[in-house]
């Protein structure tokens, strides 16, 4: 558990009532001292264990970015509707994933197709990079939860 948080970290693919969280960064991203002092949590979204690594062969798949969402609302309470194209098919075995210093480290084969917050910071892609892993795991956890009812 993290100090001050009563919910335990997930440490298996079927554990329920737990927290699964990660922040994705490139392998060459250099964290600043302030970032390293923050209590980062890394449950690997491929293995669903605290820490550790997974190779590309274990990665179920990512969904490529389909567009950039940028909203600027000034003086109105509503946002104009914007239709986005359907997502592309997942790309399996796209990246390895390793927890280091509380951060999830990945190697992005085509970084020019991503728009990170800052170079090497892929936190805004936490779910798209592990879309198929998260989707498959949700089914496993749901089945485990329902089995206990």
ABEGO torsion letter per residue (X at the ends): XBBGBABBBBABAABBGBBBBBBBBBAABBBBAAAAABBBBBBBAAAGBBEEBBBAAABAEBBBBAEBBBBBBBGBABBBBBBBBBBBBBBBGABBBBBBGGBBBBBBABAAABBBABBGBAAAAAAAAAAAAAAAAAAAAAAAAAAAX
